[in-house]
Amino acid sequence: MRWTFWTGVSLGLLALGTGVLRAAEPPRVGIGAQGAWARPKDADRALEYVGAHLRLRPLVWLGLEGALDYRKESYAGESVTVRDVPATASVLVFVIPRGPFNPYLVGGTGVHFVRTEAGAVVVSDTFMGYHVGAGLQVALGRVALFGEYRYMGVKIHADVGPNASRLSLDASGSNLRAGLTLWF
């Protein structure tokens, strides 16, 4: 019994070391662009935003993404404008990693660089946020198209007004993203 256990452990370590359990494909790097439609909870209307991303596939089933986006939102009847530049880091887990259709789960965190304008008062600050969702990547050779749903959570606070009144906005909400990645 003991011999069988250690034989199994040894064979498992050997398989990991020789790459039997790793992907047949080498790790890849991809860069691309994305656009999104979002509806933050406290915003006056839905908004669109654009950005760029860098994706890594260190394992066939695991992806890492760094993204930088830009969005502009209106609150309180257009009297407050918020410019948000989220820099996000995400982990993508590919449910079906091989083949042309790759569904995945995504989650991560980000730093939101926010500039709030309320009349003549302008406040710049940073806030932490999170996101979770699911998507589908369609591989077309070296190019991949993707579409995904993400829920982003971020709350914005700014001291605005003549008495430095506290403004709290919930910029959390649903996002529909689509983009293109060029793999190297």
N, C-alpha and C positions, 0 to 999 in steps of 0.2 A: 504494500500500500504506500509506504513511504517512498520507495523507489519510483513508483508511478507518478507520484506528486512532483518529485524533483525532476523527473524526465520531462513532464509537462511544462514545468517552469523553465527549464533549460531550452526546450524547443520553442517556447514562446519568446524568450529573449533572443534566441538565434533568428527567429522570423522577423522580429522588430529590427534587429541589427542589420540583416541582409536586405531589408526593404520589402519583404513578402507582403506585409500588411500595409505598406504605404502605397500611394497611388502610382500607377505606371507612368503618369505624366509628371514632368518636372514642375517644381513650383513656378508659378507665373505671376507676372505683374501687369496690371492694366490701368490705363488712365481714361478719363472720360468726362462727360458733361451730363447734367440732369436738369430737369425742370419739374416743378411741382405746383399743385393746387392745394391750398390749405384753408381751413376755416377755424381760426382761433376763437376760443369761447367768448371773450369780451370784445372782439373786433367788430367794427361796424359792417364789414362785408368780407366776403371771401377774397383771397389774394393769391397771386402767383409769385413764385420765386425761382431763381436760377442758381446754378452752382457747378462746381467741378469736384471730381473725386479721384482718389488713388485706391485701387483694390489689389490685394495680395491673396494668393491661394497657396498657403504653405502646405496644406494637405488637401486632397481631392474633395473632402467633405467640409472643409473649414475655410472661410474667407475673412479677411480683415479689411476694413474700409476706413479711410480718412476723407472727410468731405468738408468743403467750405462753401456756404451758400449766402445769398443776400435776399432779404425780404423787407418790404415797407408796409406798415399797417396803420390804420386809423382807428382811433377810439374816441368815445365821448362826443359823438356827433361831429367828427372830423376836427375837433379842437385840439386833439393830442395826436401827434405823429410819432411812430416808433420805427426806427431803422434797426434791424436785427441782422447780425452777421454770425450765424452759428458755425462753430468749428467743431465737428463731431467725429467721434471714433466709434466704430461699430464692429460687432462680431456677426458674421453670417454663417449659419449652419445649413449646409445643403442637404436636403432630405433625400433627393435623388441626384447624386453628384456627377454621374456620367450620362452621356447622351446630349442631344441638343436642347432638351427642356429640363431646367434645373430649378425646382421650387426650393425656397429657403425661408428660414426664420431669421429675423434680424433684431438686434438689441444693442443699446449702447448709451453713451453719455456725451455731453458736449458742453462747451463754454459758449455762451451767447454774449457777444459784444453788442451792447445796446446803446443807442442814442435816442433819448426821449426829448421831444420838442413840444412844449405847452405854452403857446404865445411866445413871449420873448425869453422864456426860461428854457435853457438847453442843458440836459444832464446826460453824462456818459457813464456807463457802469458795466459790469460783467455779472452774469448770472449762470448758475449751473442748471442743466436740464437733462432729460433722459428721453429715450425713444424705444419703442418696441413695435414689431410688425411682422409682415410676411410678404414675400415677393416671388416673382418668377423671372428667371434669366433664360433667354433664348439665344443659344450659341449659333452664329453664322460664320464659321471659320474663325478668323482672328478678331472678328467683331461680335459683340454680344449686345442684345437689346434687353432692357429689364423694365419691369413695372412692379410697383409695390405699394402697399398700404403701410403707413407708419402712424402711430399715435405719439405725438411729441408733448412732453410735459415741461413747461417753464412758466414761472411767475416773475413778473417784472415789477419792481418797486422803484419809485423816484420821488424825491422831494421837490415839488414844483409849487408855483404860486407865490404870492407876496409874503405869506406867513410860513413858507416852506411846508405847505400841507403835503401829506404823504399820499401819493398816487399808487395804488396797487392794481395791476392788470393781470388777468389770467390769459396768457398767450398760448396755453395748451390747446391741443385739438388734433383733428384728423388731417392727414396729409396723403395725397395720392401723388406718387412720384413716377417718373418715367425717364429713362436715359439710355445712353450708349457708352459702351466700354470698348476700347481698343486694347487687345491683349498682346503682350510681347513674349 
